[in-house]
Amino acid sequence: MKVLVVETLANLESFVRAAEHGSFSEAGRRMSLTPAAVSRNVAMLERNLGIRLFHRSTRRLTLTEAGEAFRLGLGDRLDGIQAAIAEAATGSTEPAGTLRVSLPPTLGLSYILPLLPGLLERYPRIRPEWHFESRQVDLVAEGYDAAIGGGFDLSPGIVARALAPAHIVAVASPAYMAGRVGPTDPSGLQSLAGVVMRSTRTNRVRHWTMRDATGHELPVLLPESIVVNDPVAMREAALLGLGVAMLAMADAVPALESGALMRLVPRWYADAGAISIYYASRTLLPGKTRAFVDWVTDAFGKQQLAERFAGSFG
């Protein structure tokens, strides 16, 4: 009976991963199996169910109507079953396994990575696999347990838990501002050199509208004096005294607190939404993911990061 259960779960996982990635090869890579093994598992599942789950071609797999209905019926149950079996097999409910997380570089290195020693001391059976990258990942398709960032598309089954505001502020180095008159509102920024970022996703330079505590809004007409494609590069250019940059408070706080950067037009900020932690559906959430989400959320509260990242405080 035990062999039958394990075999059935392997067949189900092969189906789910192949459906997510449209490929037996990619599913096999995710599962550490050969493409042939994944194909055999899916074929066995099709025989057991008596239905065809995929249309097969030389380029890509696509779900049949019956396959799509079966995938929707499975929902998030497979991950929950696997987590329950793993916990039962060890005789413990201790969070365990590879924790695959996507993190923005500056926020991740400055605020999330320092939480790792305490997390591992509390949950030693978790094995981190953390990716520091300036992009929005697809949690399900790319196999991430969680991601931290802002503005992710909330596809069905993905939960966003807000951690702090994503406020954007105008900053420059004291060396750059030496001998220059600081602007009194965002309209004055147009007379200064601008360090701006071109989005790798849209290929456009992002322009902001700033607001103050009273709700008054003004556009930021910052010249495109220097254009980069990475927020870290934008901050470093500002630190080098090359001009004014519009930075997320999360990226700017260390340099602002040390005095390496100064904030221009204090109490004016642009609102980019929220910094959130993203993960799959709340139901049957694996212990490793729940432990990580709770650990990060608790740390943001203890360190008052929501308040520190709020541009409205000046």
HELIX and SHEET records of a PDB file:
HELIX    1   1 LYS A    2  HIS A   21  1                                  20    
HELIX    2   2 PHE A   24  MET A   31  1                                   8    
HELIX    3   3 PRO A   35  LEU A   49  1                                  15    
HELIX    4   4 GLU A   65  LEU A   74  1                                  10    
HELIX    5   5 ARG A   77  THR A   90  1                                  14    
HELIX    6   6 PRO A  105  LEU A  107  1                                   3    
HELIX    7   7 GLY A  108  ILE A  112  3                                   5    
HELIX    8   8 LEU A  113  LEU A  115  5                                   3    
HELIX    9   9 LEU A  116  ARG A  122  1                                   7    
HELIX   10  10 LEU A  139  GLU A  142  1                                   4    
HELIX   11  11 PRO A  174  MET A  177  1                                   4    
HELIX   12  12 PRO A  186  SER A  191  5                                   6    
HELIX   13  13 PRO A  231  LEU A  239  1                                   9    
HELIX   14  14 MET A  249  SER A  258  1                                  10    
HELIX   15  15 GLY A  287  LYS A  302  1                                  16    
HELIX   16  16 LEU A  305  ARG A  308  1                                   4    
HELIX   17  17 GLY A  311  PHE A  313  5                                   3    
SHEET    1   A 2 PHE A  54  ARG A  56  0                                        
SHEET    2   A 2 LEU A  61  LEU A  63 -1                                        
SHEET    1   B 8 ILE A 126  PHE A 132  0                                        
SHEET    2   B 8 GLY A  97  LEU A 103  1                                        
SHEET    3   B 8 ALA A 146  GLY A 149  1                                        
SHEET    4   B 8 ALA A 270  ALA A 280 -1                                        
SHEET    5   B 8 ILE A 158  ALA A 172 -1                                        
SHEET    6   B 8 VAL A 244  ALA A 248 -1                                        
SHEET    7   B 8 GLY A 194  MET A 197  1                                        
SHEET    8   B 8 ILE A 226  VAL A 228  1                                        
SHEET    1   C 6 ILE A 126  PHE A 132  0                                        
SHEET    2   C 6 GLY A  97  LEU A 103  1                                        
SHEET    3   C 6 ALA A 146  GLY A 149  1                                        
SHEET    4   C 6 ALA A 270  ALA A 280 -1                                        
SHEET    5   C 6 ILE A 158  ALA A 172 -1                                        
SHEET    6   C 6 MET A 262  ARG A 263 -1                                        
SHEET    1   D 2 THR A 209  ARG A 211  0                                        
SHEET    2   D 2 GLU A 217  PRO A 219 -1                                        
END                                                                             
